[in-house]
Amino acid sequence: MSRVALVLLPLILLSAPALAQENGSPAGGWFEKIKALEGRWVDRGQDPASPEDDIAVRYKVTAAGNAVLETVFVGTPHEMVTLYYVESGAPYLTHYCAMGNRPVMKAKDSAIENTIDFECTNAADAPGEAELHMHSLQMTFVDGGHIQNVWTSREGSKLGHTVELHFERLGED
């Protein structure tokens, strides 16, 4: 490796997170909130006294601060992951679903305070509109220890079921 590369490589690696934050843009602010979710969370289900109803989720900041990996239904056969990232100045997510597809969603403005709305795009790797898929996510930052995620599916032009999850922070990994 050349001397120039040895000098430049550390500078590039150290500046990458700062460049990715999109400082001053709405995307940067929302992405910072998503990054702050890092750690373990749980939805206590219908009966908080029954741990078998609990839904575990884990958020992990990765890729030098450029992505957040969400793992839901941790350790179960239905485990799924969602990758949050900023692309072209806008927050995006790709949801790797247990249904076997991977919808890509882009953030749009929300009328609800402390809420970010993601909606499926027409990206090349998104499921066809006729295929059953998760079509939107509404993520509300209730406070530092609570978030609410509302996922809505769609098949063709018909909206499907809605899954509402109320997560509370358990701690860091």
N, C-alpha and C positions, 0 to 999 in steps of 0.2 A: 504494500500500500504506500502511496506517495506521501511525502511530508505534508503537502497541501491538504490531502484527504484526511490525514490524521488530525490536522488543526481544525478543519471545517466540520468534520463529522460531529464532534461534541457540541459545537455551536448550533448545528441544525437540529440535533436531538433535543437540546435545551429550549430552543425557540418554538418547536412544533406545537406544544400545548397552548402557548400564548397566541400563535397564529390561528389555531383552531377555535378559539373562544368566540370569535366574531364580536369582539368588544364593541359595545355601544349599539348592537343590533338586538331586536327582539329575540332572535334565535339564540344569541349568546346568553341572554337572561334566562330563558326557559331551559336551555341546555344545562346551565349551572344549577338550576333547581333539580333537574333530573339527576345530575351528578351527585348532589347532596343526599340523594336517597341511599347511597352506598351502605350496605349492611343487610341484616336479616329482618324480615317483616312477617306478620301473620294476619290472616283473616280468621276470626274465631268461629265463623259459620253461624248457623241458626241457633245453636245451643252452646254458648261459651263454656259450659261445664263439661262438654263432650269433646275431648281433644281429637277424636277421630274425624270430626267435622272441620278441623283446622286446615287452612290452605297456606302453605309456606311459600314465600317468595324471597329471592335474594337479588340484590342489585350490586353490580361490580363495575367500577370504572376501569377501563382497559384501553389499550392502544395509545399509550402516552397521553391519556386524558381526552382522546378524540371520540370515544364511544362508551356507552353504558350497556352492559349486558344484564338483562332481567331474566331470571330463571324462576318459573312458577310451577307449582305442583312438584316441588323439589323432592327427588327420590322416589317418585311414583311412576307407574307406566305411562301416565299422561303428561309427564314433564314436557314443558315447552319453553322456548327462549324467544325473547324479543330484543333486538339490537336497536338502540337509540343513537342517532348521530346527526351532525349538521352537514347539509349538502347545499351548495350554491346559496348559502346564507339562510337556509330554512331548516327547522328541525324535521327529521324524518324518522321513521321506524320501519324495520322489517320484522314481521312476526312469523316465526317458524312454528307452525301450528300442528297439533296432533291430528288434524284432519288431512295432513299430508300436503298442504299448500303453504305459500309464503307471501301473503299480501304485503305490499309496500304502502305505507301511509305517510302523508305529508301534513304538517301542522297547518291549521287555519285559525283565524281570529275567533275567539270565544266571547260571548256576551256575559259569561259568568266569571266573576273575579277569582283569581288564583287558579284558573282552569286553562288547560291547553287541550284543544280538540284536534285529533288526527283523523284523516279520512283517506280511504283507499284511492290510490292514483291509477292511472292507466299505464303504469310502468310495464315494460316488456315481461318482467318475471312475476307480475301480479296474477292472481287467478282470473280466469275469464268471469265476466259478470254473471253468466249463467250458473257457474259453479258455486256451491255453498262455501262461504269464506267469512272470516271476521272482516267487517267493512269499516268499522270506526272504533276509536278509543277516546273517551273523555276522561282525562286525568286531572283530578282536583287535589291541590295541596291544601289540606284542611288546616294543618299546623305542622310544627317540626316533627311530631311523632305520629301523624295520621295522614293517610292519603286515601282517596276513593278512585277506583278505576271502573269505568262502565264500558264494557265491550259489547258491540252490537254486530250480529251477523247479517248476511244478505245472500239471497239466491235469486238471480235474475233481477227483476225490478222490485222484488218483495223483500222488505226487511224481515229478518228472522228474530231469533231469541236475543235477549239482553242478559248479560251477566254482570251483576253489580258486586264489587268486592270492596270491603272496608278494611284496609291494612293498618296495623299499628306496628311501630318500630320495636324490635326486640333488642337490637344492639348491633355492634360491628362483628364482622367475621373473625 
